[in-house]
Amino acid sequence: MEAMLAALPGPLGFKLLLLFLPMLPNLWGIWHAYRHNFADPAVRMLWLCVCVFLPVLGGLAYLFAGRGRALRRTSRQP
């Protein structure tokens, strides 16, 4: 990890931001797929698996192709 941080330009906060930035589409895709309904539950599970097992590409694929397939937000009762 230290070698990776040393290879990036700039201060430490900027380096950590560069390392964290590619994870954002995945985290958002997982959250969005979990909180919304789909036409078929298997489609939801497929998108969750894609986001989990294909880290950067899965999140970007969900952002461009899967987000529009979500029907509505699920109601979560506490």
Backbone as XML, in Angstrom:
<?xml version="1.0"?>
<chain id="A" units="angstrom">
  <residue number="1" name="MET">
    <atom name="N" x="0.828" y="-1.191" z="0.000"/>
    <atom name="CA" x="0.000" y="0.000" z="0.000"/>
    <atom name="C" x="0.869" y="1.250" z="0.000"/>
  </residue>
  <residue number="2" name="GLU">
    <atom name="N" x="1.961" y="1.226" z="0.746"/>
    <atom name="CA" x="2.839" y="2.393" z="0.797"/>
    <atom name="C" x="3.471" y="2.674" z="-0.554"/>
  </residue>
  <residue number="3" name="ALA">
    <atom name="N" x="3.831" y="1.624" z="-1.284"/>
    <atom name="CA" x="4.425" y="1.816" z="-2.610"/>
    <atom name="C" x="3.402" y="2.419" z="-3.567"/>
  </residue>
  <residue number="4" name="MET">
    <atom name="N" x="2.138" y="1.990" z="-3.443"/>
    <atom name="CA" x="1.096" y="2.536" z="-4.304"/>
    <atom name="C" x="0.851" y="4.007" z="-3.990"/>
  </residue>
  <residue number="5" name="LEU">
    <atom name="N" x="0.819" y="4.353" z="-2.708"/>
    <atom name="CA" x="0.623" y="5.753" z="-2.330"/>
    <atom name="C" x="1.814" y="6.613" z="-2.743"/>
  </residue>
  <residue number="6" name="ALA">
    <atom name="N" x="3.026" y="6.057" z="-2.670"/>
    <atom name="CA" x="4.219" y="6.810" z="-3.057"/>
    <atom name="C" x="4.240" y="7.077" z="-4.564"/>
  </residue>
  <residue number="7" name="ALA">
    <atom name="N" x="3.628" y="6.191" z="-5.359"/>
    <atom name="CA" x="3.642" y="6.358" z="-6.814"/>
    <atom name="C" x="2.663" y="7.427" z="-7.289"/>
  </residue>
  <residue number="8" name="LEU">
    <atom name="N" x="1.651" y="7.729" z="-6.477"/>
    <atom name="CA" x="0.663" y="8.736" z="-6.875"/>
    <atom name="C" x="1.168" y="10.142" z="-6.556"/>
  </residue>
  <residue number="9" name="PRO">
    <atom name="N" x="0.849" y="11.111" z="-7.414"/>
    <atom name="CA" x="1.293" y="12.476" z="-7.155"/>
    <atom name="C" x="0.411" y="13.173" z="-6.121"/>
  </residue>
  <residue number="10" name="GLY">
    <atom name="N" x="0.954" y="14.156" z="-5.451"/>
    <atom name="CA" x="0.173" y="15.011" z="-4.568"/>
    <atom name="C" x="0.204" y="14.612" z="-3.108"/>
  </residue>
  <residue number="11" name="PRO">
    <atom name="N" x="-0.542" y="15.356" z="-2.290"/>
    <atom name="CA" x="-0.582" y="15.069" z="-0.853"/>
    <atom name="C" x="-1.388" y="13.799" z="-0.554"/>
  </residue>
  <residue number="12" name="LEU">
    <atom name="N" x="-1.306" y="13.342" z="0.682"/>
    <atom name="CA" x="-1.920" y="12.075" z="1.078"/>
    <atom name="C" x="-3.433" y="12.072" z="0.882"/>
  </residue>
  <residue number="13" name="GLY">
    <atom name="N" x="-4.116" y="13.145" z="1.211"/>
    <atom name="CA" x="-5.561" y="13.199" z="1.038"/>
    <atom name="C" x="-5.977" y="13.031" z="-0.417"/>
  </residue>
  <residue number="14" name="PHE">
    <atom name="N" x="-5.238" y="13.643" z="-1.320"/>
    <atom name="CA" x="-5.514" y="13.510" z="-2.755"/>
    <atom name="C" x="-5.266" y="12.082" z="-3.217"/>
  </residue>
  <residue number="15" name="LYS">
    <atom name="N" x="-4.219" y="11.456" z="-2.694"/>
    <atom name="CA" x="-3.903" y="10.075" z="-3.063"/>
    <atom name="C" x="-5.008" y="9.131" z="-2.603"/>
  </residue>
  <residue number="16" name="LEU">
    <atom name="N" x="-5.511" y="9.326" z="-1.406"/>
    <atom name="CA" x="-6.586" y="8.470" z="-0.915"/>
    <atom name="C" x="-7.866" y="8.680" z="-1.709"/>
  </residue>
  <residue number="17" name="LEU">
    <atom name="N" x="-8.115" y="9.908" z="-2.122"/>
    <atom name="CA" x="-9.277" y="10.185" z="-2.960"/>
    <atom name="C" x="-9.162" y="9.465" z="-4.304"/>
  </residue>
  <residue number="18" name="LEU">
    <atom name="N" x="-7.982" y="9.467" z="-4.896"/>
    <atom name="CA" x="-7.778" y="8.766" z="-6.165"/>
    <atom name="C" x="-7.974" y="7.265" z="-6.020"/>
  </residue>
  <residue number="19" name="LEU">
    <atom name="N" x="-7.634" y="6.714" z="-4.870"/>
    <atom name="CA" x="-7.825" y="5.285" z="-4.649"/>
    <atom name="C" x="-9.288" y="4.945" z="-4.358"/>
  </residue>
  <residue number="20" name="PHE">
    <atom name="N" x="-10.023" y="5.861" z="-3.727"/>
    <atom name="CA" x="-11.403" y="5.612" z="-3.343"/>
    <atom name="C" x="-12.391" y="5.898" z="-4.476"/>
  </residue>
  <residue number="21" name="LEU">
    <atom name="N" x="-12.056" y="6.777" z="-5.372"/>
    <atom name="CA" x="-12.956" y="7.216" z="-6.440"/>
    <atom name="C" x="-13.507" y="6.079" z="-7.310"/>
  </residue>
  <residue number="22" name="PRO">
    <atom name="N" x="-12.713" y="5.097" z="-7.737"/>
    <atom name="CA" x="-13.285" y="4.016" z="-8.556"/>
    <atom name="C" x="-14.282" y="3.136" z="-7.810"/>
  </residue>
  <residue number="23" name="MET">
    <atom name="N" x="-14.294" y="3.162" z="-6.495"/>
    <atom name="CA" x="-15.240" y="2.345" z="-5.729"/>
    <atom name="C" x="-16.625" y="2.969" z="-5.649"/>
  </residue>
  <residue number="24" name="LEU">
    <atom name="N" x="-16.742" y="4.252" z="-5.875"/>
    <atom name="CA" x="-18.021" y="4.940" z="-5.712"/>
    <atom name="C" x="-19.145" y="4.405" z="-6.601"/>
  </residue>
  <residue number="25" name="PRO">
    <atom name="N" x="-18.928" y="4.156" z="-7.903"/>
    <atom name="CA" x="-20.036" y="3.599" z="-8.705"/>
    <atom name="C" x="-20.507" y="2.245" z="-8.195"/>
  </residue>
  <residue number="26" name="ASN">
    <atom name="N" x="-19.579" y="1.417" z="-7.710"/>
    <atom name="CA" x="-19.974" y="0.114" z="-7.177"/>
    <atom name="C" x="-20.794" y="0.238" z="-5.912"/>
  </residue>
  <residue number="27" name="LEU">
    <atom name="N" x="-20.346" y="1.054" z="-4.996"/>
    <atom name="CA" x="-21.074" y="1.226" z="-3.748"/>
    <atom name="C" x="-22.462" y="1.799" z="-4.019"/>
  </residue>
  <residue number="28" name="TRP">
    <atom name="N" x="-22.539" y="2.766" z="-4.915"/>
    <atom name="CA" x="-23.832" y="3.339" z="-5.258"/>
    <atom name="C" x="-24.709" y="2.310" z="-5.970"/>
  </residue>
  <residue number="29" name="GLY">
    <atom name="N" x="-24.133" y="1.523" z="-6.883"/>
    <atom name="CA" x="-24.905" y="0.514" z="-7.610"/>
    <atom name="C" x="-25.474" y="-0.549" z="-6.684"/>
  </residue>
  <residue number="30" name="ILE">
    <atom name="N" x="-24.685" y="-0.993" z="-5.724"/>
    <atom name="CA" x="-25.167" y="-1.975" z="-4.757"/>
    <atom name="C" x="-26.293" y="-1.378" z="-3.934"/>
  </residue>
  <residue number="31" name="TRP">
    <atom name="N" x="-26.108" y="-0.164" z="-3.439"/>
    <atom name="CA" x="-27.126" y="0.495" z="-2.634"/>
    <atom name="C" x="-28.414" y="0.707" z="-3.435"/>
  </residue>
  <residue number="32" name="HIS">
    <atom name="N" x="-28.282" y="1.187" z="-4.659"/>
    <atom name="CA" x="-29.441" y="1.483" z="-5.492"/>
    <atom name="C" x="-30.199" y="0.206" z="-5.852"/>
  </residue>
  <residue number="33" name="ALA">
    <atom name="N" x="-29.501" y="-0.846" z="-6.238"/>
    <atom name="CA" x="-30.158" y="-2.101" z="-6.598"/>
    <atom name="C" x="-30.857" y="-2.719" z="-5.391"/>
  </residue>
  <residue number="34" name="TYR">
    <atom name="N" x="-30.278" y="-2.564" z="-4.233"/>
    <atom name="CA" x="-30.885" y="-3.110" z="-3.017"/>
    <atom name="C" x="-32.145" y="-2.347" z="-2.625"/>
  </residue>
  <residue number="35" name="ARG">
    <atom name="N" x="-32.169" y="-1.061" z="-2.838"/>
    <atom name="CA" x="-33.274" y="-0.215" z="-2.381"/>
    <atom name="C" x="-34.412" y="-0.075" z="-3.386"/>
  </residue>
  <residue number="36" name="HIS">
    <atom name="N" x="-34.272" y="-0.589" z="-4.604"/>
    <atom name="CA" x="-35.305" y="-0.436" z="-5.624"/>
    <atom name="C" x="-35.831" y="-1.792" z="-6.071"/>
  </residue>
  <residue number="37" name="ASN">
    <atom name="N" x="-37.073" y="-1.795" z="-6.556"/>
    <atom name="CA" x="-37.679" y="-3.002" z="-7.109"/>
    <atom name="C" x="-37.321" y="-3.130" z="-8.578"/>
  </residue>
  <residue number="38" name="PHE">
    <atom name="N" x="-37.358" y="-4.376" z="-9.062"/>
    <atom name="CA" x="-37.147" y="-4.673" z="-10.467"/>
    <atom name="C" x="-38.305" y="-5.534" z="-10.939"/>
  </residue>
  <residue number="39" name="ALA">
    <atom name="N" x="-38.442" y="-5.711" z="-12.232"/>
    <atom name="CA" x="-39.526" y="-6.525" z="-12.777"/>
    <atom name="C" x="-39.427" y="-7.966" z="-12.296"/>
  </residue>
  <residue number="40" name="ASP">
    <atom name="N" x="-38.215" y="-8.455" z="-12.101"/>
    <atom name="CA" x="-37.968" y="-9.824" z="-11.666"/>
    <atom name="C" x="-36.914" y="-9.793" z="-10.555"/>
  </residue>
  <residue number="41" name="PRO">
    <atom name="N" x="-37.104" y="-10.529" z="-9.480"/>
    <atom name="CA" x="-36.081" y="-10.542" z="-8.415"/>
    <atom name="C" x="-34.722" y="-11.067" z="-8.893"/>
  </residue>
  <residue number="42" name="ALA">
    <atom name="N" x="-34.733" y="-11.904" z="-9.912"/>
    <atom name="CA" x="-33.471" y="-12.425" z="-10.436"/>
    <atom name="C" x="-32.645" y="-11.315" z="-11.091"/>
  </residue>
  <residue number="43" name="VAL">
    <atom name="N" x="-33.320" y="-10.336" z="-11.653"/>
    <atom name="CA" x="-32.608" y="-9.208" z="-12.264"/>
    <atom name="C" x="-31.889" y="-8.403" z="-11.189"/>
  </residue>
  <residue number="44" name="ARG">
    <atom name="N" x="-32.554" y="-8.199" z="-10.062"/>
    <atom name="CA" x="-31.912" y="-7.493" z="-8.950"/>
    <atom name="C" x="-30.672" y="-8.254" z="-8.479"/>
  </residue>
  <residue number="45" name="MET">
    <atom name="N" x="-30.798" y="-9.558" z="-8.314"/>
    <atom name="CA" x="-29.661" y="-10.362" z="-7.850"/>
    <atom name="C" x="-28.530" y="-10.347" z="-8.883"/>
  </residue>
  <residue number="46" name="LEU">
    <atom name="N" x="-28.891" y="-10.357" z="-10.149"/>
    <atom name="CA" x="-27.870" y="-10.294" z="-11.199"/>
    <atom name="C" x="-27.079" y="-8.996" z="-11.100"/>
  </residue>
  <residue number="47" name="TRP">
    <atom name="N" x="-27.774" y="-7.870" z="-10.943"/>
    <atom name="CA" x="-27.075" y="-6.584" z="-10.852"/>
    <atom name="C" x="-26.242" y="-6.495" z="-9.582"/>
  </residue>
  <residue number="48" name="LEU">
    <atom name="N" x="-26.744" y="-7.035" z="-8.481"/>
    <atom name="CA" x="-25.950" y="-7.038" z="-7.253"/>
    <atom name="C" x="-24.682" y="-7.860" z="-7.433"/>
  </residue>
  <residue number="49" name="CYS">
    <atom name="N" x="-24.798" y="-9.023" z="-8.072"/>
    <atom name="CA" x="-23.617" y="-9.860" z="-8.314"/>
    <atom name="C" x="-22.633" y="-9.181" z="-9.266"/>
  </residue>
  <residue number="50" name="VAL">
    <atom name="N" x="-23.156" y="-8.522" z="-10.285"/>
    <atom name="CA" x="-22.276" y="-7.817" z="-11.229"/>
    <atom name="C" x="-21.505" y="-6.718" z="-10.504"/>
  </residue>
  <residue number="51" name="CYS">
    <atom name="N" x="-22.182" y="-5.964" z="-9.652"/>
    <atom name="CA" x="-21.509" y="-4.881" z="-8.929"/>
    <atom name="C" x="-20.493" y="-5.403" z="-7.925"/>
  </residue>
  <residue number="52" name="VAL">
    <atom name="N" x="-20.767" y="-6.551" z="-7.327"/>
    <atom name="CA" x="-19.855" y="-7.086" z="-6.324"/>
    <atom name="C" x="-18.642" y="-7.753" z="-6.972"/>
  </residue>
  <residue number="53" name="PHE">
    <atom name="N" x="-18.870" y="-8.560" z="-8.012"/>
    <atom name="CA" x="-17.788" y="-9.374" z="-8.562"/>
    <atom name="C" x="-17.016" y="-8.727" z="-9.711"/>
  </residue>
  <residue number="54" name="LEU">
    <atom name="N" x="-17.515" y="-7.655" z="-10.281"/>
    <atom name="CA" x="-16.780" y="-6.896" z="-11.299"/>
    <atom name="C" x="-16.636" y="-5.465" z="-10.790"/>
  </residue>
  <residue number="55" name="PRO">
    <atom name="N" x="-15.651" y="-5.205" z="-9.958"/>
    <atom name="CA" x="-15.607" y="-3.964" z="-9.182"/>
    <atom name="C" x="-15.836" y="-2.669" z="-9.952"/>
  </residue>
  <residue number="56" name="VAL">
    <atom name="N" x="-15.044" y="-2.294" z="-10.869"/>
    <atom name="CA" x="-15.232" y="-0.991" z="-11.522"/>
    <atom name="C" x="-16.203" y="-1.108" z="-12.687"/>
  </residue>
  <residue number="57" name="LEU">
    <atom name="N" x="-16.056" y="-2.126" z="-13.490"/>
    <atom name="CA" x="-16.919" y="-2.288" z="-14.661"/>
    <atom name="C" x="-18.367" y="-2.565" z="-14.275"/>
  </residue>
  <residue number="58" name="GLY">
    <atom name="N" x="-18.589" y="-3.328" z="-13.217"/>
    <atom name="CA" x="-19.945" y="-3.624" z="-12.780"/>
    <atom name="C" x="-20.684" y="-2.384" z="-12.330"/>
  </residue>
  <residue number="59" name="GLY">
    <atom name="N" x="-20.013" y="-1.531" z="-11.583"/>
    <atom name="CA" x="-20.638" y="-0.294" z="-11.137"/>
    <atom name="C" x="-20.970" y="0.634" z="-12.291"/>
  </residue>
  <residue number="60" name="LEU">
    <atom name="N" x="-20.063" y="0.741" z="-13.242"/>
    <atom name="CA" x="-20.317" y="1.591" z="-14.403"/>
    <atom name="C" x="-21.416" y="1.012" z="-15.285"/>
  </residue>
  <residue number="61" name="ALA">
    <atom name="N" x="-21.451" y="-0.320" z="-15.435"/>
    <atom name="CA" x="-22.507" y="-0.957" z="-16.221"/>
    <atom name="C" x="-23.867" y="-0.719" z="-15.581"/>
  </residue>
  <residue number="62" name="TYR">
    <atom name="N" x="-23.929" y="-0.820" z="-14.253"/>
    <atom name="CA" x="-25.198" y="-0.567" z="-13.581"/>
    <atom name="C" x="-25.605" y="0.892" z="-13.722"/>
  </residue>
  <residue number="63" name="LEU">
    <atom name="N" x="-24.642" y="1.778" z="-13.640"/>
    <atom name="CA" x="-24.945" y="3.200" z="-13.763"/>
    <atom name="C" x="-25.565" y="3.524" z="-15.114"/>
  </residue>
  <residue number="64" name="PHE">
    <atom name="N" x="-25.048" y="2.918" z="-16.180"/>
    <atom name="CA" x="-25.531" y="3.234" z="-17.523"/>
    <atom name="C" x="-26.674" y="2.346" z="-18.000"/>
  </residue>
  <residue number="65" name="ALA">
    <atom name="N" x="-26.720" y="1.065" z="-17.571"/>
    <atom name="CA" x="-27.729" y="0.151" z="-18.109"/>
    <atom name="C" x="-28.737" y="-0.320" z="-17.070"/>
  </residue>
  <residue number="66" name="GLY">
    <atom name="N" x="-28.338" y="-0.506" z="-15.842"/>
    <atom name="CA" x="-29.230" y="-1.093" z="-14.859"/>
    <atom name="C" x="-30.106" y="-0.112" z="-14.130"/>
  </residue>
  <residue number="67" name="ARG">
    <atom name="N" x="-29.659" y="1.104" z="-13.988"/>
    <atom name="CA" x="-30.407" y="2.108" z="-13.227"/>
    <atom name="C" x="-31.784" y="2.356" z="-13.826"/>
  </residue>
  <residue number="68" name="GLY">
    <atom name="N" x="-31.891" y="2.353" z="-15.132"/>
    <atom name="CA" x="-33.164" y="2.593" z="-15.797"/>
    <atom name="C" x="-34.142" y="1.443" z="-15.665"/>
  </residue>
  <residue number="69" name="ARG">
    <atom name="N" x="-33.677" y="0.262" z="-15.296"/>
    <atom name="CA" x="-34.559" y="-0.896" z="-15.158"/>
    <atom name="C" x="-35.197" y="-0.979" z="-13.779"/>
  </residue>
  <residue number="70" name="ALA">
    <atom name="N" x="-34.726" y="-0.173" z="-12.849"/>
    <atom name="CA" x="-35.318" y="-0.163" z="-11.516"/>
    <atom name="C" x="-36.705" y="0.478" z="-11.601"/>
  </residue>
  <residue number="71" name="LEU">
    <atom name="N" x="-37.672" y="-0.138" z="-10.958"/>
    <atom name="CA" x="-39.049" y="0.334" z="-11.072"/>
    <atom name="C" x="-39.374" y="1.419" z="-10.059"/>
  </residue>
  <residue number="72" name="ARG">
    <atom name="N" x="-39.275" y="1.088" z="-8.792"/>
    <atom name="CA" x="-39.582" y="2.075" z="-7.755"/>
    <atom name="C" x="-38.841" y="1.700" z="-6.496"/>
  </residue>
  <residue number="73" name="ARG">
    <atom name="N" x="-38.802" y="2.622" z="-5.597"/>
    <atom name="CA" x="-38.101" y="2.400" z="-4.340"/>
    <atom name="C" x="-38.926" y="1.483" z="-3.448"/>
  </residue>
  <residue number="74" name="THR">
    <atom name="N" x="-38.264" y="0.548" z="-2.791"/>
    <atom name="CA" x="-38.961" y="-0.362" z="-1.886"/>
    <atom name="C" x="-39.212" y="0.348" z="-0.563"/>
  </residue>
  <residue number="75" name="SER">
    <atom name="N" x="-40.259" y="-0.035" z="0.110"/>
    <atom name="CA" x="-40.535" y="0.553" z="1.426"/>
    <atom name="C" x="-39.977" y="-0.383" z="2.492"/>
  </residue>
  <residue number="76" name="ARG">
    <atom name="N" x="-39.043" y="0.122" z="3.254"/>
    <atom name="CA" x="-38.421" y="-0.645" z="4.328"/>
    <atom name="C" x="-39.045" y="-0.237" z="5.646"/>
  </residue>
  <residue number="77" name="GLN">
    <atom name="N" x="-39.623" y="-1.174" z="6.335"/>
    <atom name="CA" x="-40.221" y="-0.896" z="7.638"/>
    <atom name="C" x="-39.206" y="-1.179" z="8.735"/>
  </residue>
  <residue number="78" name="PRO">
    <atom name="N" x="-39.021" y="-0.241" z="9.673"/>
    <atom name="CA" x="-38.050" y="-0.489" z="10.753"/>
    <atom name="C" x="-38.524" y="-1.512" z="11.752"/>
  </residue>
</chain>
